[in-house]
Amino acid sequence: MKKINSLIISILTVAIVLSCGLFFYIFPPANSKYLSLVNDYSFWLNDKDTMIPQPQIGQMVQSFLKTPSTKQKKVAFLGFDALRADVLLNILKDDNGANSLTSDLDNSAFAHIKNNGYLYLAYAGGEKGTPTQQNTSTASGWTALATGTWGNINGVQSNGDYKKAEVKSSMLIASENYNMRSLFTVSYRSHIDKAFNVDLEYAENNNLDMKIHYVNNDEQMQEYLLDCVEVGNPLERDFIFAIYKDSDAIGHKFGFGNNSKEYVNTVLEADNMAYQLLQSIYSRPTYESEDWLIILAVDHGALGLAHGGQTDEERTVFFASNKDFFAYIS
């Protein structure tokens, strides 16, 4: 009997140890120095004390739309799902960070926009301990960016929430107020259905040219986007909100961060695809008569194999723009 009890205790002990190991593999402890380390990278135009609240990026888009221009306005809002801020060490040269550069800088969207425009630190997840606090998750992040509001205003504070109809996305505003052909495209639909179908329904009921298009992966989306920026193509759009999503899927499987080569390589692939899309925009025969706002943005960071919490690794995000953020948001 004693032998059986000892065996049971041993099995339970091993099970507990393995369970704890798996838990800490999926949810490792946060690094208390993460934000300070990221803050010291030399490529930001601001710092951790002036990080930009995520909704203000969406507000920048709406401010751009209503700012008078002699040229025809166009928007390319390119989203990158679950990019940790420290992953940029694989893309941009930094004097304070230590990482081997694995990206071809001549074919990098982030390097191109940073070198010719602006790169800012920002934060997701709302204001801690206030009604604006929300999950650092897919639906809440993209809804904050698309509407210019936190989830307590737009209704989406976590995956599965429905957006309020009265809080319109920039895509819908572009179509309704500025007669622009707008598009939302991504390689998943469950969260987007709940967050943005209300805008699509409004657009259809009011004969507005707004589309939501779903694809299976980033490569398929890239092919579609290249058609959307080709002058004269039946799929041509004036306002594009597109999300490169594969980095999130790979991160959940292999881990988020610079220690995961699968994650880093997927990020670099998306960065390269975005660069090719930008080159297609620049080569438009009508480009010189157009006023393009180009933004590369992130919905949330991550920690281990997951995200959704309030650690610095999950909250810290960033965005790049060809235009000065502070020229539109004071």
C-alpha positions as CSV (number, residue, x, y, z in Angstrom):
1,M,0.0,0.0,0.0
2,K,2.8,2.3,0.9
3,K,4.4,1.6,-2.5
4,I,1.2,2.5,-4.3
5,N,0.8,5.7,-2.3
6,S,4.4,6.6,-3.1
7,L,3.8,6.0,-6.8
8,I,0.6,8.1,-6.8
9,I,2.5,10.9,-5.0
10,S,5.3,10.7,-7.5
11,I,3.0,10.8,-10.5
12,L,1.1,13.7,-9.1
13,T,4.3,15.5,-8.4
14,V,5.5,15.0,-11.9
15,A,2.2,16.1,-13.3
16,I,2.3,19.3,-11.2
17,V,5.8,20.1,-12.2
18,L,5.0,19.5,-15.9
19,S,1.8,21.6,-15.6
20,C,3.7,24.5,-14.0
21,G,6.4,24.2,-16.6
22,L,3.8,24.4,-19.4
23,F,2.0,27.3,-17.7
24,F,5.2,29.4,-17.4
25,Y,6.1,28.5,-21.0
26,I,2.8,29.9,-22.2
27,F,2.6,32.7,-19.7
28,P,6.2,33.6,-18.7
29,P,6.8,36.2,-16.0
30,A,6.9,39.8,-17.4
31,N,10.2,41.6,-17.7
32,S,10.1,44.6,-15.4
33,K,12.8,46.2,-17.6
34,Y,11.1,45.6,-20.9
35,L,9.7,49.1,-21.4
36,S,13.0,50.8,-20.3
37,L,14.9,48.6,-22.8
38,V,12.5,49.4,-25.6
39,N,12.5,53.1,-24.6
40,D,16.3,53.2,-25.1
41,Y,16.1,52.2,-28.8
42,S,17.4,55.1,-30.8
43,F,14.8,55.1,-33.6
44,W,11.7,56.5,-31.7
45,L,10.7,60.1,-32.1
46,N,9.1,60.1,-28.6
47,D,9.7,58.1,-25.4
48,K,7.9,56.1,-22.7
49,D,6.7,59.3,-21.0
50,T,5.1,60.5,-24.2
51,M,3.7,57.3,-25.6
52,I,0.7,57.9,-27.9
53,P,-2.6,56.3,-26.9
54,Q,-3.7,53.9,-29.5
55,P,-7.1,55.6,-30.4
56,Q,-5.2,58.8,-31.3
57,I,-3.7,57.0,-34.3
58,G,-7.3,56.5,-35.5
59,Q,-8.0,60.1,-34.8
60,M,-5.1,61.1,-36.9
61,V,-6.7,59.3,-39.9
62,Q,-10.0,61.1,-39.4
63,S,-8.2,64.4,-39.0
64,F,-6.3,63.8,-42.2
65,L,-9.6,63.1,-44.1
66,K,-11.1,66.4,-43.1
67,T,-8.0,68.5,-43.7
68,P,-8.3,70.4,-46.9
69,S,-6.0,69.4,-49.8
70,T,-5.6,70.3,-53.4
71,K,-4.9,66.7,-54.2
72,Q,-7.1,63.6,-54.1
73,K,-6.8,62.0,-50.7
74,K,-5.9,58.3,-50.3
75,V,-5.2,56.2,-47.2
76,A,-3.2,53.0,-46.8
77,F,-3.6,51.8,-43.2
78,L,-1.5,48.6,-42.9
79,G,-1.9,46.7,-39.7
80,F,0.6,44.1,-38.3
81,D,-1.0,41.8,-35.7
82,A,0.8,41.1,-32.4
83,L,4.2,42.8,-33.2
84,R,6.2,43.3,-30.1
85,A,8.2,46.5,-30.1
86,D,11.5,44.7,-29.6
87,V,11.0,42.8,-32.9
88,L,12.0,46.0,-34.7
89,L,15.6,45.2,-33.7
90,N,15.4,42.7,-36.6
91,I,14.5,45.5,-39.0
92,L,16.0,48.8,-37.9
93,K,19.5,49.6,-37.1
94,D,19.7,50.7,-33.4
95,D,22.7,52.1,-31.6
96,N,21.5,50.8,-28.2
97,G,20.0,47.5,-29.0
98,A,22.0,44.3,-29.7
99,N,20.6,42.1,-32.4
100,S,21.8,40.7,-35.7
101,L,20.0,42.4,-38.6
102,T,18.1,39.7,-40.5
103,S,16.0,42.0,-42.7
104,D,16.9,43.4,-46.1
105,L,16.6,47.0,-45.3
106,D,16.2,47.9,-48.9
107,N,12.9,46.0,-48.9
108,S,11.5,46.9,-45.5
109,A,8.3,49.0,-45.1
110,F,9.2,50.0,-41.6
111,A,12.8,51.0,-42.5
112,H,11.4,52.9,-45.5
113,I,8.8,54.9,-43.6
114,K,11.1,55.5,-40.6
115,N,13.8,56.8,-42.9
116,N,11.4,59.0,-44.9
117,G,8.8,59.8,-42.2
118,Y,8.0,59.2,-38.6
119,L,8.2,56.3,-36.0
120,Y,6.4,56.6,-32.7
121,L,6.0,54.6,-29.5
122,A,2.4,54.0,-28.5
123,Y,0.3,51.9,-26.1
124,A,-2.7,49.6,-26.2
125,G,-4.9,48.3,-23.5
126,G,-6.5,51.5,-22.3
127,E,-5.6,53.4,-19.2
128,K,-5.0,51.0,-16.3
129,G,-7.5,51.0,-13.6
130,T,-10.0,53.2,-15.5
131,P,-13.1,52.5,-17.5
132,T,-11.0,52.6,-20.6
133,Q,-8.9,49.6,-19.6
134,Q,-9.4,46.8,-22.2
135,N,-7.8,43.6,-23.2
136,T,-4.7,43.7,-25.4
137,S,-6.5,41.5,-27.9
138,T,-7.2,41.5,-31.6
139,A,-10.8,42.9,-31.8
140,S,-10.3,45.7,-29.2
141,G,-7.0,46.8,-30.7
142,W,-8.1,47.1,-34.3
143,T,-11.4,48.7,-33.2
144,A,-9.6,51.3,-31.2
145,L,-7.4,52.0,-34.2
146,A,-10.3,52.1,-36.7
147,T,-12.6,54.3,-34.6
148,G,-10.2,56.5,-32.7
149,T,-11.9,55.5,-29.3
150,W,-11.3,53.0,-26.5
151,G,-13.6,50.1,-26.0
152,N,-15.7,51.8,-23.3
153,I,-16.8,54.2,-26.0
154,N,-17.0,51.9,-29.1
155,G,-18.2,48.8,-27.2
156,V,-15.3,46.4,-28.0
157,Q,-13.1,45.8,-25.0
158,S,-12.3,42.2,-25.7
159,N,-12.7,39.6,-28.5
160,G,-16.3,38.7,-29.0
161,D,-17.7,42.1,-28.2
162,Y,-19.9,43.9,-30.7
163,K,-19.1,47.5,-31.8
164,K,-21.7,50.2,-31.2
165,A,-23.3,51.3,-34.5
166,E,-23.1,54.9,-33.6
167,V,-19.3,54.8,-33.3
168,K,-18.3,54.6,-36.9
169,S,-15.0,53.4,-38.3
170,S,-12.7,55.5,-40.4
171,M,-13.5,53.3,-43.4
172,L,-17.2,54.1,-43.1
173,I,-16.6,57.8,-42.4
174,A,-14.4,57.9,-45.6
175,S,-17.2,56.4,-47.7
176,E,-20.0,58.4,-46.2
177,N,-18.4,61.8,-45.8
178,Y,-15.8,61.9,-48.5
179,N,-17.2,59.6,-51.2
180,M,-14.2,57.3,-51.0
181,R,-14.1,53.6,-52.0
182,S,-13.0,52.0,-48.7
183,L,-11.9,48.5,-47.8
184,F,-11.3,46.4,-44.7
185,T,-9.4,43.2,-45.4
186,V,-7.9,40.5,-43.2
187,S,-7.2,36.8,-43.0
188,Y,-9.7,36.0,-40.1
189,R,-13.3,36.9,-39.7
190,S,-14.8,35.9,-36.3
191,H,-13.7,39.1,-34.4
192,I,-14.2,41.3,-37.4
193,D,-17.7,40.1,-38.1
194,K,-18.8,41.3,-34.6
195,A,-16.8,44.5,-34.6
196,F,-17.4,45.8,-38.1
197,N,-20.4,44.1,-39.8
198,V,-22.6,46.8,-38.3
199,D,-20.6,49.3,-40.5
200,L,-21.0,47.2,-43.5
201,E,-24.7,46.9,-43.0
202,Y,-25.0,50.6,-42.7
203,A,-23.0,51.1,-45.8
204,E,-25.2,48.7,-47.8
205,N,-28.4,50.3,-46.5
206,N,-27.1,53.7,-47.5
207,N,-25.5,52.8,-50.9
208,L,-22.0,53.6,-49.7
209,D,-18.9,52.0,-51.3
210,M,-17.4,50.2,-48.3
211,K,-16.3,46.6,-48.5
212,I,-15.0,43.9,-46.1
213,H,-13.0,41.2,-47.7
214,Y,-11.7,38.0,-46.1
215,V,-8.7,36.0,-47.2
216,N,-7.0,32.8,-45.9
217,N,-3.5,34.2,-45.3
218,D,-1.2,37.1,-45.7
219,E,0.0,36.0,-49.2
220,Q,-3.5,35.9,-50.5
221,M,-4.3,39.3,-49.0
222,Q,-1.2,40.7,-50.6
223,E,-2.3,39.6,-54.1
224,Y,-5.7,41.2,-53.4
225,L,-4.1,44.5,-52.2
226,L,-1.9,44.8,-55.2
227,D,-5.1,44.8,-57.3
228,C,-6.7,47.4,-55.0
229,V,-3.9,49.9,-55.6
230,E,-3.7,49.4,-59.4
231,V,-5.2,52.4,-61.2
232,G,-8.2,51.3,-63.3
233,N,-8.5,47.9,-61.7
234,P,-12.1,47.0,-60.9
235,L,-10.9,46.3,-57.3
236,E,-9.2,49.7,-56.9
237,R,-9.8,51.4,-53.6
238,D,-9.2,54.9,-52.1
239,F,-9.0,53.8,-48.5
240,I,-7.4,50.5,-47.5
241,F,-7.4,49.1,-43.9
242,A,-5.5,45.8,-44.2
243,I,-4.1,43.6,-41.5
244,Y,-1.2,41.2,-41.9
245,K,-2.3,38.5,-39.5
246,D,0.1,35.6,-39.8
247,S,2.5,36.9,-37.2
248,D,-0.2,36.5,-34.5
249,A,-0.9,32.9,-35.6
250,I,2.8,31.9,-35.6
251,G,3.4,33.7,-32.3
252,H,0.7,31.7,-30.6
253,K,2.2,28.5,-31.9
254,F,6.0,29.1,-31.6
255,G,6.2,32.1,-29.2
256,F,6.3,35.8,-29.5
257,G,9.6,37.6,-29.3
258,N,13.1,37.6,-30.8
259,N,13.9,34.1,-29.4
260,S,11.4,32.6,-31.9
261,K,12.9,32.4,-35.4
262,E,9.5,31.4,-36.8
263,Y,7.8,34.5,-35.4
264,V,10.7,36.8,-36.5
265,N,10.7,35.4,-40.0
266,T,7.0,35.8,-40.3
267,V,7.2,39.5,-39.2
268,L,10.0,40.1,-41.7
269,E,7.9,38.5,-44.5
270,A,5.0,40.8,-43.7
271,D,7.3,43.8,-43.6
272,N,8.6,42.9,-47.0
273,M,5.1,42.5,-48.4
274,A,4.1,45.9,-47.1
275,Y,7.2,47.4,-48.8
276,Q,6.2,45.9,-52.1
277,L,2.7,47.3,-51.7
278,L,4.1,50.8,-51.0
279,Q,6.2,50.5,-54.2
280,S,3.0,49.7,-56.1
281,I,1.4,52.8,-54.6
282,Y,4.4,55.0,-55.5
283,S,4.3,53.7,-59.1
284,R,0.7,54.7,-59.7
285,P,0.6,57.0,-62.8
286,T,-1.7,59.3,-60.7
287,Y,0.5,59.3,-57.6
288,E,1.7,62.9,-58.0
289,S,-1.9,64.2,-58.0
290,E,-2.8,62.2,-54.9
291,D,-2.3,63.0,-51.2
292,W,-1.5,59.6,-49.5
293,L,-1.6,59.0,-45.8
294,I,0.4,55.8,-45.1
295,I,0.4,54.3,-41.6
296,L,1.9,51.0,-40.4
297,A,0.3,50.1,-37.0
298,V,0.1,47.4,-34.4
299,D,-2.9,46.2,-32.4
300,H,-1.0,44.8,-29.4
301,G,2.2,43.1,-28.2
302,A,2.5,39.7,-26.6
303,L,4.2,37.6,-23.9
304,G,5.1,34.0,-24.2
305,L,2.5,32.3,-26.4
306,A,-0.4,34.7,-25.5
307,H,-1.6,38.3,-25.1
308,G,-4.6,40.1,-23.6
309,G,-3.1,41.2,-20.3
310,Q,-1.6,44.5,-19.1
311,T,2.1,43.7,-19.0
312,D,4.5,46.1,-20.8
313,E,5.2,43.4,-23.3
314,E,1.5,43.3,-24.3
315,R,0.7,47.0,-23.9
316,T,3.7,48.5,-25.7
317,V,3.1,49.1,-29.5
318,F,4.3,51.4,-32.2
319,F,3.4,52.9,-35.5
320,A,5.1,54.5,-38.5
321,S,3.6,57.2,-40.7
322,N,4.7,59.1,-43.8
323,K,3.1,62.2,-42.1
324,D,3.8,63.9,-38.8
325,F,1.3,62.7,-36.2
326,F,1.5,66.0,-34.3
327,A,0.5,67.9,-37.4
328,Y,-2.9,66.3,-37.1
329,I,-3.2,65.7,-33.3
330,S,-2.2,68.5,-30.9
